[in-house]
Amino acid sequence: MDGGLILLIFLALLFAWGLNRVRRAFRLGPVGYAGVVIVFVLVMLMLWGQTKI
């Protein structure tokens, strides 16, 4: 497994933990929560894809 991909998975888990705390603070609904997660995943995939080219 690629070391960069492992790092991205770790960052995603850290982001999810932090987002859960922020969601409680801002009273974000499930739609807003899902939207933020989808945007984060897309950005991380784009960053990972750029390092592979």
CORTAUR-V652417 format. One record per residue. N is the residue number from 1. RES is the residue in one letter. OMEGA is omega as a letter, one per 20 degrees, with the letter a starting at -180 (* if undefined). BURIAL is + if it has 16 or more other C-alpha atoms within 10 Angstrom, else -. D_CENTER is the distance of its C-alpha to the mean C-alpha in Angstrom with 1 decimal. Layout:
N,RES,OMEGA,BURIAL,D_CENTER / N,RES,OMEGA,BURIAL,D_CENTER
This chain:
1,M,a,-,19.2 / 2,D,a,-,18.0 / 3,G,r,-,17.2 / 4,G,r,-,14.5 / 5,L,r,-,12.7 / 6,I,r,-,13.1 / 7,L,r,-,11.8 / 8,L,r,+,8.5 / 9,I,r,-,8.4 / 10,F,r,-,9.5 / 11,L,r,-,7.0 / 12,A,r,+,4.3 / 13,L,r,-,7.3 / 14,L,r,-,8.2 / 15,F,r,-,5.5 / 16,A,r,+,6.4 / 17,W,r,-,9.8 / 18,G,r,-,10.0 / 19,L,r,+,8.9 / 20,N,r,-,11.6 / 21,R,r,-,14.0 / 22,V,a,-,13.5 / 23,R,r,-,13.9 / 24,R,a,-,17.1 / 25,A,a,-,18.3 / 26,F,a,-,18.0 / 27,R,r,-,18.9 / 28,L,r,-,16.1 / 29,G,a,-,17.2 / 30,P,r,-,15.5 / 31,V,r,-,15.4 / 32,G,r,-,13.7 / 33,Y,r,+,11.1 / 34,A,r,-,10.5 / 35,G,r,-,10.7 / 36,V,r,-,8.0 / 37,V,a,+,5.5 / 38,I,r,-,7.5 / 39,V,r,-,7.5 / 40,F,a,-,4.0 / 41,V,r,-,4.8 / 42,L,r,-,8.2 / 43,V,r,-,8.0 / 44,M,r,+,6.8 / 45,L,r,-,9.5 / 46,M,r,-,11.8 / 47,L,r,-,11.7 / 48,W,r,-,12.4 / 49,G,r,-,15.0 / 50,Q,r,-,16.7 / 51,T,a,-,17.3 / 52,K,a,-,19.0 / 53,I,*,-,21.5
